Amino acid sequence: MNLEVPAKLLTVPNMARTLAKQVFRPISRKYDKAEHAKPIELVPVADMIRTTGVMNGPAEKGERAPSAGVKNGQNMMAVLTTAEMSWGDVAMLNSIPGLGLGNAAITAVGTPGQREKFGKLWCAMAITEPGAGSDTANIVTSARLDGDEWVLNGEKIFVTAGQFCDAVVVWATLDKKLGKRAIKSFIVPKGAPGMQVVRLEPKLGFRVSDTAAITFTDCRIPKDHVLGSAEIAEDAKQALGGAMQTFDNTRPVVAAMALGVARAALDLLYEILGREGFTPSYERSLWNASALEAEIYRMEADYEAARLLSLKAAWMADNKRPNSMEASMAKAKAGHMGNQVTLRCVELCSTLGFSEEYLLEKFARDSKILDIFEGTQQIQQLIVARAVLGLSSAQLK
């Protein structure tokens, strides 16, 4: 096993680190305090990304069969680049126009025409409802076909980039009685009649990223704005297969966000401790080290485990290997690790960690959502358990 990052993939992540250091970090505190303010400094960043392809998202849907050779491609690049940019400010990364979760869904399961029409827009994803979180079978937002238009009714909450985006990919049901089988994804352009952003959520962290509640009241969109087939599937797996593949590709990217935040906290910890004359030597074993050194060893080991799991999940996606279990493993491990490492770094730095003099307390606040969105820690563990035990969602709830 070669665990080193291929040299050909290092150039773009290095550019991303420079961007994170020179653009994100200087304005990080400014937008943490100005919650939900639109960061105008990110507009040229978005233009650069569109022009150069510095940070393309996960690859589009393809045949899920192993490649003939070994490929390190778009998914691996997305993970490496995301980690570097998240080192600067993970919430800022999620506020770059054009990098929404909805874009990943369109890339994964949209038709060529949909990818061409909507792929360059900033597309959010709306799944969660007041009565439906991780269990998508409880979704009540409805869609019915009326002539050449779909009519949507319902409410979505916790929509990342819901205010500033150009369009929203909305999960809705064609028939609530049929459960997951009838759930489809619809592209709703911003400003569609009947669509309204009703509020923005104040948050613990991730403050620059706008989190919205959106209502749909007889919201009409064209017939061809449904992602994939409009036919009700024979089973839930078939119905949600394309949508869930989006998460197979993006959960390693969310894991990479946690890697970036954790690395930022560890680097700042070393900087603060170094000013007091302390540098971990790594020469003594865990059992012979000081309490502080032992704590650092454990955090670094935890970080490395999460990093390797994330790279493996991305590598499998690039090589068209089924990676649902590995994507959930990476997301579960990295999400938990990011929370634990950032909070422990705050504790080890005492009052300096708690103070706004440094960004350490912000890293800790921002890290919490990474263990929640795109599937909570508990849901990821459930997915892994089903895969390991060979049980269906009906057999293991």
Order of alpha helices (4+ residues) and beta strands (2+ residues): alpha-alpha-alpha-alpha-alpha-alpha-beta-beta-beta-beta-beta-beta-beta-alpha-alpha-alpha-alpha-alpha-alpha
